[in-house]
């Protein structure tokens, strides 16, 4: 049995915070793999299911971030699991927004949820670090992580959460590099699509690299601007010509 823990703070006030991206990832996994409805146990919301043939318990501690370890530790002891069976999903300000990295062990890097888990589990558990970016100054970090994702953030965030959920079987199997590669490729392909119109025709030189629409615009004759009269005066004013 494996235990996947998404970290965050409970309550509507925090639901869309960057600090709650771990909760969001857990919810995406539960939806994608048809887990049981969320129930309350271990001072947490829990759901059960299978990922890649492995039985998995999803857990979202409701103790608030700073005490996450109490909840996860209680579940770990109940099922008599080793810390190596635990995978934690959480926000990481030291990673650019949208980047995901997986590692086992290491320090907390100032993350209070991870610090609490270290106290209750030790450090030998897997960490799925989800980049939310750094605000640029230490004094701005608190407001940044407890601030909501913006509307423009949702463009990459929704793709990222789906990619994490779709490839969670690789995490369950311990294929950390494969998981990171798949998530990265999904983000690249879905957020930077190359349409057929932007691909050069086999008969065209590659250097052109322009869409048919762009080429058609360039081939259109320039409109002749009248040199005198009311129209000429208006156009000169709009175009900033003396």
C-alpha positions in Angstrom: 0.0 0.0 0.0 1.2 3.5 -0.8 0.2 6.8 0.8 0.0 10.0 -1.4 -0.3 13.2 0.7 -1.3 16.5 -0.8 -0.5 19.5 1.5 -2.5 22.6 2.0 -4.7 24.5 4.4 -8.4 23.6 4.9 -11.3 26.0 4.3 -12.7 28.1 1.4 -10.4 31.0 2.4 -7.3 29.1 1.2 -8.8 26.9 -1.5 -7.1 28.7 -4.5 -3.9 29.7 -2.7 -0.5 28.7 -4.2 0.2 27.0 -0.9 -2.7 24.6 -1.6 -1.4 23.2 -4.9 -0.8 19.9 -3.1 -4.5 19.7 -2.3 -5.3 20.5 -5.9 -3.0 17.7 -7.1 -4.6 15.2 -4.8 -8.0 16.2 -6.0 -6.9 15.8 -9.6 -5.5 12.3 -8.9 -8.7 11.3 -7.1 -10.8 12.4 -10.1 -8.6 10.8 -12.8 -8.3 7.4 -11.1 -11.9 7.2 -9.8 -11.0 7.1 -6.1 -13.7 6.6 -3.4 -15.5 9.7 -2.1 -13.5 11.8 0.4 -14.0 10.7 4.0 -12.7 12.0 7.3 -10.0 10.1 9.2 -6.6 10.7 10.7 -7.4 14.4 11.1 -7.6 14.5 7.3 -9.7 13.9 4.3 -8.9 10.6 2.8 -9.8 8.7 -0.4 -8.9 5.2 -1.5 -8.2 3.7 -4.9 -5.7 2.1 -7.2 -3.0 3.6 -9.4 -0.9 1.4 -11.7 -2.1 -1.7 -9.9 -1.0 -0.3 -6.5 -3.5 0.3 -3.7 -3.2 4.0 -2.7 -4.5 6.1 0.1 -4.8 9.8 -0.8 -4.7 12.1 2.2 -5.3 15.8 2.6 -4.3 16.8 6.2 -6.9 19.2 7.8 -4.5 20.2 10.6 -3.3 23.3 8.7 0.0 23.2 6.9 2.3 23.7 9.9 0.9 20.5 11.5 0.7 18.3 8.4 3.0 15.7 9.9 0.6 14.9 12.7 -2.0 13.7 10.3 0.3 11.9 7.8 2.2 10.3 10.7 -1.1 9.0 12.3 -2.0 7.3 9.0 1.5 5.9 8.5 1.4 4.2 11.9 -2.1 2.9 11.5 -1.2 1.0 8.3 2.2 0.1 9.6 4.0 1.7 6.6 7.5 2.8 6.2 8.3 6.4 5.2 9.4 5.1 1.8 5.7 4.3 1.1 4.8 8.0 1.3 4.8 10.5 -1.5 4.1 14.1 -0.6 2.8 16.7 -3.2 3.4 20.3 -2.3 4.3 23.9 -3.4 7.9 24.9 -4.0 8.8 28.5 -4.4 12.4 27.7 -5.4 11.1 26.2 -8.6 9.8 28.3 -11.5 6.0 28.2 -11.9 4.9 25.0 -13.6 8.1 23.0 -13.1 7.9 19.7 -11.2 10.8 17.9 -9.6 10.8 14.7 -7.6 13.3 13.7 -4.9 13.6 11.5 -1.8 14.9 13.0 1.4 16.6 16.4 1.8 15.8 19.5 3.8 12.6 21.4 4.2 13.9 24.6 2.5 11.8 26.6 4.9 8.5 24.9 4.0 6.5 24.4 7.3 4.5 21.5 6.0 7.7 19.6 5.1 9.3 20.6 8.4 6.4 19.0 10.3 6.5 15.8 8.2 10.2 15.5 8.9 9.5 15.7 12.6 6.9 12.9 12.4 8.2 10.7 9.6 11.9 11.3 9.3 13.2 12.4 5.9 13.1 9.2 3.8 9.9 9.9 1.9 9.4 11.0 -1.7 8.6 14.6 -2.5 6.8 15.9 -5.6 7.8 19.5 -5.6 5.4 21.7 -7.7 6.9 25.0 -8.7 4.9 28.1 -7.9 7.7 30.6 -8.5 9.4 33.0 -6.1 8.1 36.6 -5.6 11.6 38.0 -5.7 12.1 39.1 -2.1 12.0 37.1 1.2 9.6 39.5 2.8 7.1 38.8 0.0 7.1 35.0 0.3 4.3 34.8 2.9 1.9 36.8 0.8 2.9 35.0 -2.4 2.2 31.5 -1.2 -1.0 32.5 0.6 -2.2 34.4 -2.4 -4.5 32.9 -5.0 -3.4 31.7 -8.4 -4.3 34.4 -11.0 -6.6 33.8 -13.9 -3.6 33.6 -16.3 -2.0 31.0 -14.0 -4.9 28.7 -14.6 -3.8 28.2 -18.2 -0.7 26.3 -17.2 -1.9 25.1 -13.8 -4.9 23.1 -15.1 -2.6 21.4 -17.7 0.0 20.7 -15.0 -2.5 19.1 -12.6 -3.9 16.9 -15.3 -0.4 15.8 -16.3 0.4 14.9 -12.7 -2.8 12.9 -12.4 -2.4 11.2 -15.8 1.1 10.1 -15.0 0.7 9.3 -11.3 1.2 5.6 -12.1 4.9 6.4 -12.8 5.2 7.8 -9.3 3.5 4.7 -7.9 6.1 2.5 -9.7 9.0 4.7 -8.5 9.8 5.9 -12.0 10.6 9.5 -10.9 12.6 10.5 -14.1 9.9 9.1 -16.4 7.2 11.0 -14.5 9.1 14.3 -14.6 9.8 13.9 -18.3 6.2 13.1 -19.2 4.9 16.1 -17.2 7.5 18.4 -18.8 6.6 17.2 -22.3 2.9 17.5 -21.7 3.3 21.1 -20.7 5.5 21.9 -23.6 3.2 20.3 -26.1 -0.1 21.7 -24.8 1.1 25.2 -23.9 3.3 25.8 -27.0 1.4 24.1 -29.8 2.7 24.3 -33.4 -0.2 24.5 -35.8 -0.1 23.0 -39.3 -0.2 26.5 -40.7 3.0 27.4 -39.0 4.9 24.5 -40.4 6.8 25.2 -43.6 5.6 23.3 -46.7 8.1 20.7 -48.0 8.4 22.8 -51.1 9.2 25.9 -49.2 12.6 26.8 -47.7 12.6 26.2 -43.9 13.8 29.7 -43.3 10.5 31.2 -44.2 8.6 29.6 -41.3 5.5 31.8 -41.8 1.8 30.9 -41.9 -0.1 31.1 -45.2 -2.1 34.0 -43.6 1.1 35.9 -42.8 2.5 35.3 -46.3 -0.8 36.5 -47.9 -0.7 39.7 -45.9 2.8 40.4 -47.0 1.9 39.8 -50.7 -1.0 42.3 -50.6 -0.2 45.6 -52.2 0.3 48.5 -49.8 -2.7 50.9 -49.6 -1.8 54.3 -51.1 -2.3 57.1 -48.6 -3.8 60.3 -50.1 -1.5 63.2 -50.0 -4.1 66.0 -49.5 -7.7 66.5 -48.3 -9.5 65.6 -45.0 -8.6 61.9 -45.2 -5.0 62.7 -45.6 -5.0 65.0 -42.6 -6.7 62.3 -40.4 -4.4 59.5 -41.5 -1.3 61.7 -40.9 -2.6 62.4 -37.4 -3.3 58.7 -36.6 0.0 57.6 -38.0 1.9 60.4 -36.3 3.3 61.8 -39.6 4.0 65.5 -40.0 
